[in-house]
């Protein structure tokens, strides 16, 4: 039996450890067994001594999870937070009872408040988050460049500014508005509340209300003095048969007219004086006119001249063609047609007796020569006339009696 030679080579085991992750690398050198002539296997030899521990490897870079960052080196870690990846959900924010909401810039840090903390939210360059609950006026400040999203509660006018672009197309409380959509309705909420009041400023210098057409031409205006100007027709209908259709009431000690009707140039065509007396510059009445006095001492009709130098007739009764059948001249003389029948001074004229033919008498009766002397007998009476200056009377039997010589 030949000898068996066994050669055992023991290799070293190398271990590399990093600070972040421990990595163990084991390198084994294969054991080489050299045999010559195969023989009987001998007993296993004793285990060799353990080799020395290898040197510690260099420290590695600490690994982190987003949004945490590490911009350091293996020798010096610099840990930070990627701000753009941060978000706060509604369920994470609570208890705003006494905190104050401000907001952060891109270089700031957004946090949220407890009763003793301060909550922040993003500016235009950040991200606004949704906040549940109610934020009071005292808790919110500095909205100059921020954006508020999903905040419940009430925001007053004083808290909101810079909304010219945000509220484009909506009514503004601080400037004039032009509405291009109709159908606006003001519904009153209580019987004692005025639905709409238009109030001018102190020393208002123009109308306080106008209604215009599409031109735009003002059809209705209320001046700063409360005077109503209407361009168009006025149609007034009472709501009941027992109601007065229109009432015009003067002020205490009213002295100006209660009502005036004017021409296009502003001249007064008719008016109702302060005491209710109507005055007409010109007028034509159609139909039957009745003047009734409301007391025994009241004159139903008074015709008064314009001045002491009145020259036109005070009164005329005319035919449909405009011919005068009866008139009262400016001196009070009565005329039938163009014939004078009565003059001032109580003279009665018959058949056109001229003034000079009255013998300068006053309170006398003048009868002009008959244009045609009666030749037929009057029936039921007699006829008094003047012929060639003599006063004559013809009775019903034809007898002619001369009452006065010429």
Steps between C-alpha positions, in 0.01 A plus 500: 500500500642830397503813714230767442619855516241768582587869459258753652527869419288725725391827340416829671143626519460878416202698649404854373257706719342837400330740736168510321467142384722220643626293213693181577709364221656161558766382267611140536798346343427150391672226694725310270543134576776332319503129500746263367423145499162451648521342834302473810368839618663612814334669798391860467753741623441754774335836405747773442508827700260785396662769296523867609197737436534721192513885513166701519390641163434873427173660620227511226237782426191469719198394293173699554138475376321780302411775576805490735825575315868458582732723304803423714798273453597176655692692758237767575124446450277806408139399551211717362139488377386544139235772554325444166411146601333599824120509537270534797166326476182632653495228763844609623390855591282572802449729801509853359322646802763754593772459240587751227515396136787654302674356196845391394720593205692243297792543736287464811353201672126437511370378832157496656382646822375363827346729761840649562664459160494682168368340182642602166385450143654548161542820298460519123828313471400233752214258534175590675358221711142422597423584861200353674314679776424870540760777483400825673588853392765535769671180387553604135744769389710609203296404194685747275663232285356175632217283375232370732344167404210315660458707814161476665348792689439865407750742345402867542560777246776649711690169489502471120700721265662483160218300342472704177600207283371220722145641509487616139139492383359540849361806678756720675424678825774758456449622142230562239341196334340450157268200485460341157262228617143595595248334724621643831237473773511646850274302731429653838559290810280697742197729472674783687810498275539726194604268212709763318632842604702729271681761708703790363816637654519833679453787249392256226536685169311280255214251478488225760305261275455455123319259268646494148432327171769329290607827332548589796239773537368579846129416511449550873717685749481604863709808565704569810209714620249216461352647181373232260564560129310277257567479127197326354136443585365479851231243558353473849241238590354470851490162667141557611192701397496686833859624472606847385699454180747783563552726799716813489544655843665834564732582786397712795458862379536383138546802269615346170267317262394149592518394137616642168450388141774643280577532131816348349677830554408505868216752479209441736192399302287414802546480872328427826584772750584433864135561598368259234405769247551374143661732247507430126696697243299348217247225492215342309235306688282243330162386622271656756678700766333563834627743759347450844574721796578318823351779715239778467763772523724343234491621139485198269682685220729803498658631179790737574712698258878472487568860605347848509579539131309186392393557136348171385152389600459345841244253374372372165231254389579376150347291228668177385659705222652740755258789443421708813132497595539652845789665674610710794770748412785611727290789635209269588284594199256241368486427129263284302702417193675829430212712637544661838208449737651616827790726590686595811299751704182284483388632160280261307530509123259347256569442133860626503450844649849658488667666793474843348126445435429459872528876546785438751236366736568248773238258620288554192346278233592561139297358211631539150270550201344173395675340208158382380182661629238238599214471250316200639300495820681332788320210663442497873677829566644816350821625342699803622734655241652827378433636157678814378589578862137475626406237756203298380287208614296264282233296671355162408206667315741699279460836675826702489547747783780758506629511856764765442568737215837508336 
